[in-house]
Amino acid sequence: MSGFEVVLDDLKSMAKSFADEATTYEGLVPGFLPAAVDSGDAVLNEAIKGGLELLAILNHQMVRAVQIHADKLAYARDSYERHDIDNRKLFDDLTKDLP
């Protein structure tokens, strides 16, 4: 064996941490965005508004990316657990009639 070991509780803890941090980040997003200012130039005001909207989109995409990682960790944990149970059942079935 290569020394690789999966600890289900660690995966569960990591998934929860990622999910919690995604929620925390989402709560912080409004504070990341400064208020739009009036520059006195309509074209510049539109550019500022567009830049702020882009920042809002990027922040929400970052929240989603962190949540996706949480979901993937939870899926990996569940998958390992399912396979572990399947392997154990197979072992038990193969050895139940042995003396």
Secondary structure, DSSP 8 states (H G I E B T S, - for coil): --S----HHHHHHHHHHHHHHHHHHHHHHHHHS------S-HHHHHHHHHHHHHHHHHHHHHHHHHHHHHHHHHHHHHHHHHHHHHHHHHHHHHHTT--
